Amino acid sequence: MAVEFSEEAEATFQDLISRYPNNLAAMLPVLHLAQSEFGWISVEVMDYVANRLDVHPTKVLNAATFYTMYNKQPIGKCHIQVCTTLSCALMGGYEIIDYLEDTLGIRVGETTPDGRFTLSEVECLASCGTAPMFQASFCDGEIEYFENLDAERVDEVLKELNEKLEALPLPKDMH
């Protein structure tokens, strides 16, 4: 993969770095830009971001691997991220993961063969009072939250998600 920002992304990059007191402070929004541009944050993308920000590559690696919002591998049209922080775990978050794994035929960290769904376990999504929950991030940038989940509700949500996915193209690197 040729790693270089498009003209539009380059303009956004220049705007981003102009807003911060130093390049290191711009790292998280630049990683978001890079993920949007390249589809995911590969080692090559991390090196590119480090070079562009003039920071050591380990600083970019540390940030990209710390935050679950950065995808370190290609993802499907819909990225289901199940919260398993304490409240969600106590209310059935791990059971939701098990159910999704069985229903989708994949494990956490995998993508369905048709490229529709990627499943991840994440830390707090700030919905402790309505646990368990997951967020669905779509390849078009939209994010939806689904709360108070059980197996029956997950089946309903998956039906809704499948209907929505019909109109969406495959994300970058999934073609």
Backbone as numpy.savetxt, mean C-alpha at the origin, in Angstrom:
# Nx Ny Nz CAx CAy CAz Cx Cy Cz
13.67 -2.30 -15.05 12.83 -1.12 -15.05 13.72 0.12 -15.05
13.48 1.01 -16.00 14.21 2.28 -16.04 13.64 3.18 -14.96
14.49 3.58 -14.06 14.03 4.39 -12.93 14.42 5.84 -13.17
13.43 6.59 -13.59 13.60 8.03 -13.79 12.21 8.64 -13.80
12.07 9.74 -13.07 10.77 10.40 -13.02 10.37 10.91 -14.40
9.08 10.82 -14.69 8.52 11.45 -15.89 8.63 12.96 -15.72
8.36 13.70 -16.78 8.41 15.17 -16.68 7.46 15.68 -15.60
6.25 15.12 -15.57 5.25 15.54 -14.57 5.72 15.22 -13.15
6.22 14.02 -12.95 6.71 13.63 -11.63 7.93 14.45 -11.23
8.78 14.76 -12.19 9.95 15.60 -11.91 9.52 16.98 -11.42
8.51 17.54 -12.04 7.99 18.85 -11.61 7.44 18.75 -10.19
6.74 17.66 -9.91 6.21 17.46 -8.55 7.36 17.29 -7.56
8.39 16.54 -7.96 9.56 16.35 -7.11 10.20 17.70 -6.77
10.40 18.53 -7.77 11.01 19.84 -7.54 10.16 20.68 -6.59
8.85 20.62 -6.77 7.93 21.34 -5.88 8.03 20.81 -4.46
8.07 19.50 -4.32 8.15 18.89 -2.98 9.41 19.32 -2.25
10.56 19.19 -2.89 11.79 19.51 -2.17 11.89 21.00 -1.85
11.18 21.84 -2.60 11.21 23.28 -2.31 10.41 23.62 -1.05
9.56 22.73 -0.61 8.70 22.98 0.56 9.36 22.63 1.89
10.48 21.95 1.85 11.09 21.43 3.07 12.43 22.09 3.35
12.81 22.15 4.64 14.06 22.83 5.00 15.31 22.09 4.50
15.17 20.77 4.28 16.28 20.00 3.72 15.71 18.78 3.00
16.52 18.15 2.20 16.05 17.03 1.38 15.59 15.84 2.21
16.25 15.59 3.33 15.85 14.46 4.18 14.41 14.63 4.66
14.02 15.84 4.97 12.66 16.10 5.44 11.61 15.81 4.36
12.02 15.82 3.11 11.10 15.57 2.00 10.99 14.09 1.64
11.70 13.23 2.37 11.78 11.83 1.96 10.43 11.13 1.88
9.57 11.26 2.87 8.30 10.52 2.84 7.41 10.94 1.67
7.21 12.23 1.45 6.40 12.58 0.27 7.08 12.19 -1.05
8.39 12.21 -1.10 9.08 11.78 -2.33 8.90 10.27 -2.52
8.92 9.51 -1.45 8.64 8.08 -1.57 7.21 7.84 -2.07
6.27 8.63 -1.59 4.89 8.53 -2.11 4.86 8.83 -3.61
5.55 9.87 -4.01 5.62 10.23 -5.42 6.24 9.07 -6.22
7.32 8.52 -5.72 8.00 7.43 -6.41 7.09 6.20 -6.52
6.36 5.90 -5.47 5.44 4.76 -5.52 4.35 5.01 -6.54
3.85 6.22 -6.59 2.83 6.57 -7.57 3.39 6.46 -8.99
4.61 6.88 -9.17 5.25 6.89 -10.49 5.64 5.49 -10.96
6.18 4.67 -10.06 6.74 3.39 -10.47 5.90 2.19 -10.06
4.85 2.42 -9.26 3.95 1.34 -8.86 4.29 0.69 -7.54
5.56 0.71 -7.17 6.01 0.14 -5.89 7.43 0.62 -5.64
7.93 0.36 -4.43 9.25 0.84 -4.04 10.25 -0.32 -4.06
10.88 -0.50 -5.19 11.92 -1.54 -5.34 13.25 -1.00 -4.79
14.24 -1.86 -4.70 15.58 -1.42 -4.27 16.10 -0.37 -5.24
15.85 -0.56 -6.54 16.29 0.42 -7.54 15.63 1.78 -7.32
14.35 1.76 -6.97 13.64 3.01 -6.70 14.19 3.66 -5.43
14.48 2.87 -4.42 15.07 3.42 -3.19 16.41 4.08 -3.49
17.23 3.41 -4.30 18.53 4.00 -4.68 18.33 5.29 -5.47
17.36 5.30 -6.36 17.06 6.50 -7.16 16.64 7.66 -6.24
15.74 7.37 -5.29 15.29 8.41 -4.36 16.46 8.91 -3.52
17.30 7.99 -3.03 18.47 8.40 -2.24 19.37 9.32 -3.05
19.62 8.94 -4.29 20.46 9.75 -5.17 19.84 11.14 -5.39
18.55 11.15 -5.68 17.86 12.43 -5.95 17.83 13.32 -4.72
17.71 12.71 -3.54 17.67 13.51 -2.30 19.06 13.75 -1.72
20.07 13.13 -2.31 21.44 13.24 -1.83 21.55 12.81 -0.36
20.95 11.64 -0.08 21.04 11.04 1.26 21.57 9.62 1.09
22.08 9.06 2.17 22.59 7.69 2.12 21.44 6.73 1.84
21.64 5.74 0.98 20.57 4.80 0.64 19.94 4.09 1.85
20.72 3.90 2.92 20.14 3.22 4.09 19.06 4.07 4.75
19.14 5.38 4.64 18.08 6.24 5.20 16.77 6.00 4.45
16.84 5.86 3.14 15.65 5.59 2.34 15.15 4.18 2.63
16.06 3.22 2.67 15.69 1.85 3.00 14.98 1.78 4.35
15.52 2.44 5.35 14.91 2.43 6.69 13.50 2.99 6.66
13.30 4.09 5.97 11.96 4.69 5.91 11.00 3.81 5.11
11.45 3.34 3.96 10.57 2.55 3.08 10.17 1.23 3.72
11.04 0.63 4.50 10.71 -0.65 5.12 10.01 -0.49 6.46
10.12 0.67 7.08 9.44 0.91 8.36 7.94 1.12 8.16
7.57 1.92 7.18 6.18 2.28 6.96 5.48 1.29 6.04
4.32 0.78 6.49 3.58 -0.19 5.68 2.89 0.46 4.48
2.86 1.77 4.42 2.20 2.44 3.29 3.03 2.37 2.01
4.29 1.95 2.14 5.14 1.80 0.96 5.20 0.32 0.58
4.84 0.03 -0.65 4.81 -1.35 -1.12 6.18 -1.74 -1.64
6.72 -2.80 -1.09 8.05 -3.26 -1.47 8.00 -4.34 -2.54
6.83 -4.59 -3.07 6.65 -5.52 -4.19 5.42 -5.07 -4.96
5.27 -5.51 -6.19 4.07 -5.14 -6.95 2.81 -5.60 -6.22
1.75 -4.83 -6.33 0.49 -5.18 -5.68 -0.62 -5.27 -6.72
-1.73 -5.87 -6.31 -2.87 -6.03 -7.19 -3.68 -4.75 -7.32
-4.80 -4.87 -8.02 -5.71 -3.74 -8.21 -6.25 -3.21 -6.88
-6.40 -4.12 -5.92 -6.93 -3.75 -4.60 -6.01 -4.34 -3.54
-5.50 -3.47 -2.69 -4.59 -3.88 -1.62 -5.38 -3.88 -0.32
-5.68 -5.07 0.18 -6.42 -5.21 1.44 -5.41 -5.25 2.57
-5.52 -4.27 3.47 -4.59 -4.16 4.59 -5.40 -4.33 5.88
-5.18 -5.46 6.55 -5.93 -5.80 7.75 -5.16 -5.32 8.98
-5.83 -4.56 9.82 -5.22 -4.07 11.06 -5.17 -5.21 12.08
-3.99 -5.37 12.70 -3.85 -6.37 13.76 -3.23 -5.77 15.02
-3.36 -4.47 15.18 -2.93 -3.85 16.42 -3.87 -4.33 17.53
-3.55 -4.08 18.77 -4.21 -4.69 19.92 -5.74 -4.74 19.82
-6.40 -3.62 19.60 -7.87 -3.63 19.57 -8.39 -4.54 18.47
-7.83 -4.43 17.28 -8.28 -5.27 16.17 -7.93 -6.74 16.43
-6.75 -6.98 16.99 -6.35 -8.36 17.28 -7.33 -8.99 18.29
-7.65 -8.26 19.33 -8.57 -8.77 20.35 -9.98 -8.98 19.82
-10.37 -8.19 18.84 -11.73 -8.26 18.29 -11.83 -9.17 17.06
-10.73 -9.81 16.67 -10.81 -10.78 15.59 -10.01 -10.46 14.34
-9.06 -9.55 14.43 -8.26 -9.19 13.26 -7.54 -10.37 12.64
-6.97 -11.23 13.46 -6.26 -12.39 12.92 -7.23 -13.39 12.29
-8.43 -13.48 12.86 -9.45 -14.35 12.26 -9.87 -13.81 10.89
-9.92 -12.48 10.75 -10.24 -11.87 9.46 -9.14 -12.20 8.45
-7.88 -12.11 8.88 -6.78 -12.49 7.98 -6.92 -13.94 7.55
-7.15 -14.84 8.51 -7.30 -16.26 8.17 -8.44 -16.47 7.18
-9.55 -15.78 7.40 -10.71 -15.91 6.52 -10.39 -15.40 5.12
-9.73 -14.24 5.05 -9.35 -13.69 3.75 -8.35 -14.60 3.03
-7.39 -15.15 3.76 -6.43 -16.06 3.14 -7.16 -17.28 2.53
-8.09 -17.84 3.28 -8.83 -19.00 2.78 -9.72 -18.61 1.60
-10.40 -17.48 1.71 -11.34 -17.05 0.67 -10.63 -16.66 -0.61
-9.52 -15.92 -0.48 -8.79 -15.44 -1.66 -7.79 -16.46 -2.19
-7.45 -17.46 -1.37 -6.49 -18.47 -1.80 -5.06 -17.99 -1.82
-4.76 -16.98 -1.00 -3.40 -16.45 -0.89 -3.05 -16.27 0.58
-1.81 -16.00 0.85 -1.34 -15.72 2.21 -0.97 -14.23 2.29
-0.81 -13.74 3.50 -0.36 -12.36 3.71 0.92 -12.14 2.91
0.96 -11.03 2.19 2.12 -10.70 1.36 2.01 -11.17 -0.07
0.93 -11.88 -0.39 0.77 -12.41 -1.74 -0.34 -11.68 -2.50
-0.34 -11.88 -3.80 -1.34 -11.32 -4.70 -2.04 -12.47 -5.41
-3.35 -12.34 -5.58 -4.10 -13.38 -6.29 -3.56 -13.51 -7.71
-3.60 -14.71 -8.28 -3.06 -14.92 -9.64 -3.67 -14.00 -10.70
-4.92 -13.57 -10.50 -5.56 -12.69 -11.47 -5.19 -11.21 -11.28
-4.36 -10.92 -10.25 -3.90 -9.55 -10.01 -4.93 -8.65 -9.36
-6.01 -9.21 -8.88 -7.08 -8.39 -8.29 -6.76 -7.95 -6.86
-6.27 -8.87 -6.01 -6.11 -8.57 -4.60 -4.71 -8.89 -4.09
-4.19 -8.00 -3.26 -2.99 -8.25 -2.47 -3.42 -8.14 -1.02
-2.93 -9.03 -0.17 -3.31 -9.07 1.24 -2.11 -8.74 2.12
-2.31 -7.81 3.06 -1.25 -7.42 3.99 -1.80 -7.28 5.40
-0.91 -7.46 6.35 -1.20 -7.20 7.76 -0.51 -5.89 8.10
-1.23 -4.97 8.75 -0.65 -3.67 9.07 -0.94 -3.30 10.52
-0.20 -2.31 10.96 -0.42 -1.77 12.29 -1.56 -0.76 12.25
-1.83 -0.15 13.32 -3.01 0.67 13.58 -3.50 1.51 12.40
-4.78 1.34 12.11 -5.45 2.14 11.08 -6.46 3.09 11.73
-6.33 3.30 13.03 -7.09 4.30 13.78 -8.60 4.05 13.77
-8.98 2.80 13.98 -10.39 2.46 14.04 -10.66 1.51 15.21
-10.03 1.79 16.32 -10.08 0.89 17.48 -11.51 0.63 17.97
-12.36 1.63 17.91 -13.74 1.49 18.39 -14.63 0.67 17.48
-14.16 0.39 16.26 -14.97 -0.37 15.30 -14.19 -1.57 14.78
-13.35 -2.11 15.63 -12.51 -3.26 15.27 -13.36 -4.53 15.19
-12.90 -5.49 14.37 -11.75 -5.47 13.47 -12.09 -4.76 12.16
-11.04 -4.33 11.48 -11.25 -3.57 10.24 -10.11 -3.78 9.28
-10.36 -3.39 8.02 -9.29 -3.31 7.04 -9.55 -2.15 6.11
-8.48 -1.72 5.47 -8.62 -0.70 4.43 -8.32 -1.37 3.09
-9.02 -0.89 2.09 -8.80 -1.36 0.73 -8.28 -0.17 -0.07
-7.05 -0.29 -0.55 -6.42 0.75 -1.37 -6.48 0.28 -2.82
-7.00 1.13 -3.68 -7.18 0.77 -5.08 -6.07 1.36 -5.93
-5.82 0.74 -7.07 -4.74 1.18 -7.96 -5.00 2.57 -8.53
-6.21 3.09 -8.39 -6.50 4.46 -8.86 -6.29 5.49 -7.75
-5.80 5.05 -6.57 -5.51 5.96 -5.47 -6.60 6.06 -4.42
-7.78 5.54 -4.70 -8.87 5.60 -3.72 -8.62 4.63 -2.58
-9.06 5.00 -1.38 -8.96 4.14 -0.21 -10.33 4.08 0.46
-10.75 2.88 0.83 -12.00 2.70 1.56 -11.71 1.91 2.83
-12.50 2.20 3.88 -12.34 1.53 5.16 -13.57 0.68 5.44
-13.35 -0.51 5.96 -14.43 -1.44 6.29 -14.25 -1.87 7.74
-15.27 -1.63 8.54 -15.17 -1.82 9.99 -16.20 -2.83 10.49
-16.05 -3.19 11.78 -16.97 -4.14 12.43 -17.09 -5.42 11.60
-15.97 -5.96 11.20 -15.96 -7.09 10.28 -16.16 -8.44 10.97
-16.85 -9.30 10.26 -16.93 -10.72 10.56 -16.96 -11.42 9.20
-17.00 -12.73 9.19 -16.93 -13.47 7.92 -18.04 -13.06 6.96
-19.25 -12.90 7.47 -20.37 -12.53 6.61 -20.15 -11.15 5.99
-19.69 -10.20 6.80 -19.45 -8.85 6.28 -18.28 -8.86 5.28
-17.25 -9.66 5.54 -16.13 -9.75 4.61 -16.60 -10.26 3.25
-17.50 -11.25 3.25 -18.05 -11.74 1.98 -18.76 -10.63 1.23
-19.55 -9.82 1.94 -20.26 -8.69 1.31 -19.27 -7.69 0.74
-18.24 -7.38 1.52 -17.23 -6.41 1.10 -16.49 -6.92 -0.14
-16.09 -8.20 -0.13 -15.38 -8.75 -1.29 -16.25 -8.68 -2.54
-17.54 -8.89 -2.41 -18.43 -8.78 -3.56 -18.43 -7.34 -4.08
-18.52 -6.37 -3.15 -18.48 -4.95 -3.53 -17.16 -4.61 -4.22
-16.05 -5.09 -3.64 -14.74 -4.80 -4.19 -14.57 -5.40 -5.58
-15.03 -6.63 -5.76 -14.93 -7.26 -7.08 -15.71 -6.49 -8.13
-16.88 -5.98 -7.77 -17.67 -5.18 -8.71 -16.94 -3.90 -9.07
-16.32 -3.26 -8.09 -15.59 -2.03 -8.32 -14.36 -2.27 -9.19
-13.71 -3.40 -9.00 -12.47 -3.71 -9.72 -12.67 -3.94 -11.20
-13.88 -4.27 -11.61 -14.14 -4.52 -13.03 -13.72 -3.34 -13.90
-13.88 -2.12 -13.39 -13.60 -0.92 -14.18 -12.16 -0.44 -14.08
-11.38 -1.02 -13.18 -10.02 -0.52 -12.96 -8.99 -1.29 -13.77
-7.99 -0.59 -14.32 -6.91 -1.28 -15.03 -5.96 -1.93 -14.03
-5.15 -2.86 -14.50 -4.12 -3.43 -13.62 -3.12 -2.33 -13.27
-2.61 -2.34 -12.03 -1.61 -1.35 -11.65 -0.30 -1.58 -12.38
0.60 -0.60 -12.27 1.91 -0.71 -12.89 2.60 -1.97 -12.39
3.36 -2.58 -13.25 4.14 -3.79 -12.98 3.29 -5.03 -12.77
1.98 -4.97 -13.04 1.15 -6.15 -12.94 0.64 -6.56 -14.32
1.05 -5.86 -15.37 0.58 -6.18 -16.73 1.28 -7.40 -17.26
